[in-house]
Amino acid sequence: MRRTMTIRVAAVAVLAVVVLIAAVSLVGCGAAEHGAGQKFHCPMHPTYITDRPGDCPICGMRLVAIEERTAPTTVPAYVCPMHPEVTSDRPGERCSKCGMRLVPAGDVPAAGASEHKTYTCPMHPSSCPTTRTSAARSAA
């Protein structure tokens, strides 16, 4: 009788330890899933921000983690004159899209500097649209 009681107490103790280890590991996995200070927001309601994952109380969508974006720390030294998104830090490279040699970044005009813009006559906005480049406007 005493021996069965000891076995039962030992079994309950082992079970309690297993449950405790499982609970600690599950809580630890949840913390690793979203780091300390991680914020979540609704894709449809970006003003709703919380510190834990779940569903949006407004629309019911799954909350997503807010990603912190950092600006690039280096400025590319060479850029394609036709495709400003193609950059390199090494001289002599060629553009992967058109094959032109990359030029120093300061030699390329700013994006949008040669864009066509539509100017509208202030007296007749619906009937007098004209299109001129910024170079043509400065010459006029």
One Martini backbone bead per residue (centre of mass of N, CA, C, O) as a GRO file, in nm:
protein
  140
    1MET     BB    1   0.060   0.063  -0.023
    2ARG     BB    2   0.305   0.252   0.013
    3ARG     BB    3   0.426   0.200  -0.266
    4THR     BB    4   0.189   0.313  -0.445
    5MET     BB    5   0.199   0.596  -0.324
    6THR     BB    6   0.489   0.664  -0.420
    7ILE     BB    7   0.433   0.625  -0.723
    8ARG     BB    8   0.212   0.843  -0.748
    9VAL     BB    9   0.384   1.083  -0.653
   10ALA     BB   10   0.601   1.052  -0.870
   11ALA     BB   11   0.411   1.080  -1.115
   12VAL     BB   12   0.304   1.363  -1.045
   13ALA     BB   13   0.579   1.504  -1.043
   14VAL     BB   14   0.657   1.440  -1.335
   15LEU     BB   15   0.408   1.570  -1.464
   16ALA     BB   16   0.458   1.856  -1.353
   17VAL     BB   17   0.732   1.897  -1.491
   18VAL     BB   18   0.635   1.860  -1.783
   19VAL     BB   19   0.427   2.089  -1.781
   20LEU     BB   20   0.626   2.315  -1.708
   21ILE     BB   21   0.813   2.283  -1.953
   22ALA     BB   22   0.594   2.327  -2.168
   23ALA     BB   23   0.508   2.612  -2.080
   24VAL     BB   24   0.784   2.749  -2.107
   25SER     BB   25   0.830   2.681  -2.410
   26LEU     BB   26   0.575   2.825  -2.520
   27VAL     BB   27   0.644   3.105  -2.416
   28GLY     BB   28   0.921   3.124  -2.556
   29CYS     BB   29   0.813   3.101  -2.850
   30GLY     BB   30   0.640   3.356  -2.845
   31ALA     BB   31   0.880   3.554  -2.790
   32ALA     BB   32   1.044   3.477  -3.049
   33GLU     BB   33   0.836   3.553  -3.265
   34HIS     BB   34   0.815   3.831  -3.093
   35GLY     BB   35   0.988   4.070  -3.008
   36ALA     BB   36   1.089   4.300  -2.815
   37GLY     BB   37   0.883   4.567  -2.910
   38GLN     BB   38   0.685   4.455  -3.093
   39LYS     BB   39   0.469   4.557  -3.355
   40PHE     BB   40   0.118   4.579  -3.448
   41HIS     BB   41  -0.098   4.585  -3.749
   42CYS     BB   42  -0.342   4.683  -3.962
   43PRO     BB   43  -0.375   4.695  -4.302
   44MET     BB   44  -0.657   4.869  -4.289
   45HIS     BB   45  -0.562   4.986  -3.979
   46PRO     BB   46  -0.274   5.157  -3.907
   47THR     BB   47  -0.367   5.294  -3.627
   48TYR     BB   48  -0.371   5.008  -3.520
   49ILE     BB   49  -0.176   4.936  -3.226
   50THR     BB   50   0.021   4.657  -3.101
   51ASP     BB   51   0.212   4.411  -2.890
   52ARG     BB   52   0.022   4.181  -3.022
   53PRO     BB   53  -0.097   3.931  -3.171
   54GLY     BB   54  -0.384   3.901  -3.407
   55ASP     BB   55  -0.690   4.068  -3.429
   56CYS     BB   56  -0.887   4.297  -3.554
   57PRO     BB   57  -1.146   4.478  -3.398
   58ILE     BB   58  -1.275   4.600  -3.662
   59CYS     BB   59  -1.231   4.353  -3.909
   60GLY     BB   60  -1.050   4.071  -3.839
   61MET     BB   61  -0.776   4.091  -3.923
   62ARG     BB   62  -0.460   4.012  -3.942
   63LEU     BB   63  -0.191   4.095  -3.780
   64VAL     BB   64   0.107   4.281  -3.848
   65ALA     BB   65   0.424   4.344  -3.863
   66ILE     BB   66   0.633   4.605  -3.798
   67GLU     BB   67   0.863   4.741  -4.009
   68GLU     BB   68   1.189   4.840  -3.997
   69ARG     BB   69   1.326   5.106  -4.179
   70THR     BB   70   1.629   5.174  -4.348
   71ALA     BB   71   1.849   5.370  -4.470
   72PRO     BB   72   2.090   5.401  -4.667
   73THR     BB   73   2.443   5.456  -4.602
   74THR     BB   74   2.504   5.448  -4.907
   75VAL     BB   75   2.623   5.605  -5.195
   76PRO     BB   76   2.621   5.578  -5.509
   77ALA     BB   77   2.877   5.634  -5.750
   78TYR     BB   78   2.718   5.477  -5.983
   79VAL     BB   79   2.510   5.546  -6.281
   80CYS     BB   80   2.254   5.521  -6.495
   81PRO     BB   81   2.123   5.744  -6.724
   82MET     BB   82   1.855   5.561  -6.796
   83HIS     BB   83   1.884   5.381  -6.506
   84PRO     BB   84   1.884   5.488  -6.179
   85GLU     BB   85   1.852   5.195  -6.036
   86VAL     BB   86   2.136   5.147  -6.156
   87THR     BB   87   2.408   5.051  -5.948
   88SER     BB   88   2.750   5.139  -5.827
   89ASP     BB   89   3.090   5.127  -5.676
   90ARG     BB   90   3.220   5.067  -5.957
   91PRO     BB   91   3.414   5.126  -6.207
   92GLY     BB   92   3.314   5.026  -6.544
   93GLU     BB   93   3.039   4.958  -6.541
   94ARG     BB   94   2.733   4.807  -6.655
   95CYS     BB   95   2.427   4.800  -6.761
   96SER     BB   96   2.181   4.546  -6.736
   97LYS     BB   97   1.973   4.675  -6.954
   98CYS     BB   98   2.168   4.857  -7.187
   99GLY     BB   99   2.508   4.874  -7.151
  100MET     BB  100   2.588   5.119  -7.026
  101ARG     BB  101   2.787   5.328  -6.881
  102LEU     BB  102   2.866   5.425  -6.581
  103VAL     BB  103   2.819   5.717  -6.394
  104PRO     BB  104   2.857   5.955  -6.201
  105ALA     BB  105   2.612   6.056  -5.985
  106GLY     BB  106   2.648   6.378  -6.033
  107ASP     BB  107   2.586   6.360  -6.366
  108VAL     BB  108   2.292   6.305  -6.293
  109PRO     BB  109   1.993   6.394  -6.312
  110ALA     BB  110   1.732   6.439  -6.150
  111ALA     BB  111   1.452   6.303  -6.084
  112GLY     BB  112   1.223   6.475  -6.297
  113ALA     BB  113   1.372   6.712  -6.460
  114SER     BB  114   1.263   6.593  -6.765
  115GLU     BB  115   0.974   6.609  -6.729
  116HIS     BB  116   0.654   6.616  -6.818
  117LYS     BB  117   0.425   6.888  -6.792
  118THR     BB  118   0.108   7.005  -6.697
  119TYR     BB  119  -0.037   7.307  -6.803
  120THR     BB  120  -0.284   7.539  -6.690
  121CYS     BB  121  -0.509   7.762  -6.755
  122PRO     BB  122  -0.647   7.982  -6.529
  123MET     BB  123  -0.895   8.085  -6.716
  124HIS     BB  124  -0.904   7.780  -6.887
  125PRO     BB  125  -0.891   7.472  -6.754
  126SER     BB  126  -1.068   7.291  -6.974
  127SER     BB  127  -0.933   7.420  -7.272
  128CYS     BB  128  -0.587   7.480  -7.198
  129PRO     BB  129  -0.388   7.249  -7.240
  130THR     BB  130  -0.033   7.217  -7.178
  131THR     BB  131   0.292   7.098  -7.290
  132ARG     BB  132   0.595   7.136  -7.095
  133THR     BB  133   0.903   7.180  -7.027
  134SER     BB  134   1.122   7.317  -6.809
  135ALA     BB  135   1.302   7.437  -7.037
  136ALA     BB  136   1.074   7.584  -7.193
  137ARG     BB  137   0.978   7.761  -6.956
  138SER     BB  138   1.253   7.917  -6.913
  139ALA     BB  139   1.257   8.037  -7.213
  140ALA     BB  140   0.969   8.200  -7.193
   0.00000   0.00000   0.00000
